[in-house]
Structures are given as C-alpha cells and as structure tokens.
Amino acid sequence: TALHVVRSGQFYLSPTAQSVMVGDYLQRVRSGEEKDSYSSLTEREREILKLVAEGYTNNQIAERLVISPKTVDTHRTHVMDKLNLHSRAELVKYAMRRGLLED
C-alpha cells in the first residue's frame, strides 16, 4: 500500500498521477517535444537520477554512495540541466518514462 511504500522511504504515485504522467508523455512524444539526452549523462549522474526518482533524499544518497550531500546536489543539478528538467517531480516523471524505476 501507499503507506508502506512511503514508510520505507520510497516515493509513491497514485494511479491517477501515473495516468497523468503517461498522458503528458504521450502528448510530448506526439508534439515532437520529447528529446532524450540520457546518453549525455555520466554513469554517476544516471545513478543519482535513479536514486532521486526512487525518493531518496540528498543525505540518504550521499550516505549510500559515500559522497557528500553537496556532491549529490551538484550531480542532480547537472542532470536537471542536461535533461532540461526543473524540479524533482520532473526527474521522477523522466525516470518513469525511461523505465528506470523498479516495480
């Protein structure tokens, strides 16, 4: 359930939110707006993207990867710049579209 997911430190999206995201994605694809720069990300940036999208905080990611929270923030900023994303929510949407999140 959503409560268990959130309690375990993960990110939960309702079926309605998932539907909205899929609709948004399809609209972007149809309009030609969906431009993928995933290949421009470094391995570390891809790792940070996945963990942020899974709902981990900068501190949790830093602890997990044995780097500083500031370094995590720097990588996240680079990811957002390269992918032209403007919020953590957009990072999650992007990761979902790419199939980066585990079921």
FIVEX-247510 format. One line per 5 residues: number of its first residue (from 1); for each residue x, y, z of N, C-alpha, C. Coordinates in Angstrom, 2 decimals. Atoms other than C-alpha are relative to their C-alpha. Example, Ala and Ser with C-alpha at 12.3 -4.5 7.8 and 13.67 -1.06 7.14 Angstrom:
<sites>
1 = 0.89 -1.19 0.00 12.30 -4.50 7.80 0.90 1.20 0.00 | -0.82 -1.19 -0.06 13.67 -1.06 7.14 -0.77 1.09 0.73
</sites>
This chain:
<sites>
1 = 0.84 -1.19 0.00 0.00 0.00 0.00 0.87 1.24 0.00 | -0.73 -1.27 0.06 0.99 3.64 -0.32 0.69 0.29 1.31 | -0.58 -0.28 -1.32 1.60 3.93 3.41 1.28 -0.79 0.22 | -1.20 0.83 -0.15 4.06 1.05 3.41 1.14 0.50 -0.88 | -1.02 -0.52 0.93 5.88 2.46 0.40 0.65 1.25 0.58
6 = -0.52 -1.26 -0.55 6.24 5.90 2.00 0.78 -0.25 1.28 | -0.71 0.32 -1.25 7.22 4.45 5.39 1.38 -0.59 -0.26 | -1.29 0.61 0.32 10.03 2.54 3.71 0.96 0.99 -0.65 | -0.88 -1.04 0.54 11.42 5.83 2.41 -0.06 0.13 -1.51 | 0.12 -0.04 1.46 10.29 5.34 -1.17 -1.04 1.04 -0.41
11 = 0.90 -0.99 0.58 8.20 7.54 -3.44 -1.24 -0.72 -0.53 | 1.25 0.62 0.46 4.54 6.69 -4.11 -0.75 0.95 -0.93 | 0.87 -0.75 0.91 2.42 7.85 -7.04 -1.31 -0.75 -0.15 | 1.31 0.61 0.15 -1.29 7.19 -7.17 -0.22 -0.40 -1.45 | 0.31 0.36 1.39 -2.75 5.51 -10.24 -0.43 1.21 -0.83
16 = 0.41 -1.22 0.71 -4.29 8.88 -11.15 1.21 0.80 -0.44 | -1.21 -0.75 0.34 -0.90 10.61 -11.01 0.78 -0.71 -1.10 | -0.70 0.75 1.04 0.64 7.83 -13.07 -0.68 0.20 -1.35 | 0.75 -0.21 1.23 -2.11 8.25 -15.66 0.28 1.37 -0.59 | -0.30 -1.36 0.46 -1.48 11.99 -15.85 1.39 0.05 -0.62
21 = -1.37 -0.01 0.51 2.24 11.38 -16.34 0.09 -0.69 -1.36 | -0.01 0.70 1.28 1.64 8.88 -19.12 -0.63 0.88 -1.08 | 0.65 -0.92 0.95 -0.75 11.32 -20.81 0.93 1.12 -0.41 | -0.96 -1.08 0.28 1.85 14.08 -20.52 1.10 -0.50 -0.93 | -1.04 0.58 0.83 4.49 11.81 -22.01 -0.48 -0.18 -1.44
26 = 0.53 0.23 1.35 2.31 10.81 -24.95 -0.19 1.31 -0.75 | 0.17 -1.31 0.63 1.49 14.45 -25.63 1.34 0.54 -0.48 | -1.33 -0.49 0.37 5.19 15.32 -25.66 0.55 -0.76 -1.21 | -0.49 0.81 1.12 6.04 12.44 -27.99 -0.70 0.42 -1.29 | 0.78 -0.37 1.20 3.26 13.38 -30.41 0.38 1.38 -0.52
31 = -0.33 -1.36 0.42 4.32 17.02 -30.44 1.47 0.14 -0.40 | -1.42 -0.05 0.32 7.98 16.13 -31.01 0.83 0.67 1.06 | -0.68 -0.71 -1.08 8.88 17.79 -27.73 0.93 -0.92 0.79 | -0.77 0.95 -0.79 10.33 14.62 -26.21 1.37 -0.20 -0.64 | -1.37 0.10 0.50 14.06 14.96 -26.80 0.83 -0.65 1.10
36 = -0.69 0.75 -1.04 16.25 12.49 -24.97 1.49 0.29 -0.01 | -1.42 -0.26 -0.18 19.65 13.48 -23.66 0.60 -0.95 1.02 | -0.46 0.96 -1.01 20.02 10.46 -21.38 1.43 -0.45 -0.28 | -1.33 0.48 0.36 23.11 9.34 -23.28 1.10 0.99 0.38 | -1.00 -1.00 -0.38 24.84 12.59 -22.29 0.34 -0.05 1.49
41 = -0.25 0.08 -1.44 24.66 11.69 -18.58 1.16 -0.94 0.29 | -1.06 0.89 -0.45 27.67 10.23 -16.83 -0.62 -1.15 0.79 | 0.49 1.14 -0.78 27.34 6.91 -15.02 -0.47 0.46 1.38 | 0.36 -0.50 -1.32 27.27 8.75 -11.67 -1.29 0.82 -0.06 | 1.22 -0.79 0.15 24.61 11.17 -12.91 -1.22 -0.90 -0.19
46 = 1.10 0.96 0.18 22.46 8.23 -14.02 -0.37 -0.66 1.33 | 0.21 0.59 -1.32 22.91 6.68 -10.59 -0.78 0.96 0.91 | 0.67 -1.03 -0.81 21.87 9.93 -8.88 -1.44 0.17 -0.47 | 1.34 -0.14 0.57 18.88 10.31 -11.22 -0.92 -1.11 0.51 | 0.81 1.14 -0.43 17.62 6.84 -10.35 -0.34 0.09 1.48
51 = 0.24 -0.06 -1.44 18.02 7.31 -6.60 -0.92 1.16 0.38 | 0.91 -1.14 -0.25 16.37 10.75 -6.60 -1.42 -0.41 -0.39 | 1.32 0.40 0.48 13.50 9.32 -8.63 -0.65 -1.05 0.90 | 0.52 1.00 -0.93 13.15 6.47 -6.13 -0.41 0.61 1.33 | 0.47 -0.69 -1.19 12.52 9.07 -3.45 1.03 0.22 1.09
56 = -1.04 -0.21 -1.00 15.84 9.17 -1.62 0.35 1.48 0.10 | -0.44 -1.38 -0.22 16.95 12.47 -0.09 1.48 0.11 -0.37 | -1.42 -0.21 0.29 20.33 14.02 -0.87 0.87 -0.65 1.07 | -0.79 0.59 -1.09 21.60 12.91 2.55 0.02 -1.53 -0.09 | 0.06 1.46 0.14 20.42 9.32 2.01 0.85 -0.47 -1.17
61 = -0.80 0.35 1.18 22.01 9.22 -1.44 1.48 0.14 0.32 | -1.40 -0.24 -0.37 25.25 10.69 -0.09 0.53 -1.13 0.87 | -0.41 1.08 -0.89 25.40 8.08 2.64 0.16 -1.30 -0.77 | -0.01 1.24 0.78 24.64 5.27 0.21 1.20 -0.07 -0.95 | -1.08 -0.03 0.99 27.28 6.38 -2.33 1.34 0.44 0.58
66 = -1.20 -0.46 -0.71 29.82 7.58 0.25 0.59 1.25 -0.66 | -0.40 -1.31 0.50 29.94 11.12 -1.11 -0.73 1.05 0.84 | 0.65 -1.05 -0.81 28.90 14.47 0.36 -1.37 0.36 -0.59 | 1.30 -0.45 0.50 25.32 15.75 0.13 0.14 1.12 -1.05 | -0.23 -1.08 0.97 26.69 18.80 -1.73 0.36 -0.58 -1.37
71 = -0.36 0.66 1.26 28.20 16.49 -4.37 -1.24 -0.60 -0.65 | 1.26 0.53 0.52 24.83 14.77 -4.73 -0.79 1.13 -0.65 | 0.75 -1.15 0.52 23.19 18.18 -5.20 0.61 0.50 -1.32 | -0.68 -0.43 1.23 25.79 19.13 -7.82 -0.33 -0.94 -1.16 | 0.34 0.97 1.05 25.20 15.91 -9.78 -1.46 0.15 -0.42
76 = 1.42 -0.15 0.30 21.42 16.37 -9.53 -0.23 1.25 -0.86 | 0.11 -1.23 0.79 21.77 19.92 -10.84 0.47 -0.22 -1.43 | -0.51 0.30 1.34 23.86 18.69 -13.78 -1.00 -0.83 -0.79 | 1.01 0.84 0.66 21.26 16.02 -14.57 -1.16 0.87 -0.48 | 1.14 -0.85 0.34 18.47 18.58 -14.49 0.33 0.95 -1.15
81 = -0.43 -0.89 1.08 20.43 20.96 -16.71 0.07 -0.75 -1.33 | -0.17 0.76 1.23 21.31 18.28 -19.26 -1.33 -0.47 -0.58 | 1.29 0.52 0.45 17.74 16.98 -19.42 -1.08 1.09 -0.10 | 0.93 -1.13 0.02 16.13 20.43 -19.23 -1.22 -0.25 0.90 | 1.04 0.24 -1.00 14.16 19.50 -16.11 0.13 1.06 1.08
86 = -0.01 -1.13 -0.93 13.18 21.98 -13.42 -0.41 -0.33 1.42 | 0.40 0.37 -1.36 12.06 20.01 -10.36 0.24 -1.49 0.22 | -0.12 1.43 -0.32 12.39 16.70 -8.55 -1.15 -0.78 -0.62 | 1.17 0.68 0.59 8.89 15.84 -9.77 0.25 -0.30 -1.49 | -0.31 0.24 1.41 10.05 16.24 -13.37 1.06 -1.09 -0.15
91 = -0.99 1.08 0.02 13.03 14.00 -12.59 -0.69 -1.35 0.13 | 0.74 1.24 -0.20 10.63 11.32 -11.35 -0.76 -0.37 -1.27 | 0.73 0.25 1.23 8.46 11.67 -14.45 0.94 -0.51 -1.09 | -0.97 0.40 1.01 11.52 11.39 -16.67 0.46 -1.44 0.25 | -0.47 1.35 -0.34 12.78 8.30 -14.83 -1.08 -1.04 -0.29
96 = 1.10 0.92 0.30 9.36 6.68 -15.16 -0.09 -0.25 -1.50 | 0.07 0.14 1.45 9.30 7.35 -18.89 1.13 -0.86 -0.53 | -1.17 0.78 0.44 12.77 5.83 -19.24 -0.03 -1.42 0.53 | 0.06 1.34 -0.59 11.75 2.76 -17.23 1.10 -0.25 1.01 | -1.11 0.13 -0.94 14.40 3.44 -14.60 -0.44 -0.43 1.40
101 = 0.49 0.33 -1.33 12.18 2.76 -11.59 -0.42 -1.46 0.04 | 0.38 1.40 -0.18 11.76 -0.76 -10.28 -1.45 -0.07 0.44 | 1.40 0.18 -0.41 8.23 -2.07 -9.85 -0.09 -0.45 1.43
</sites>
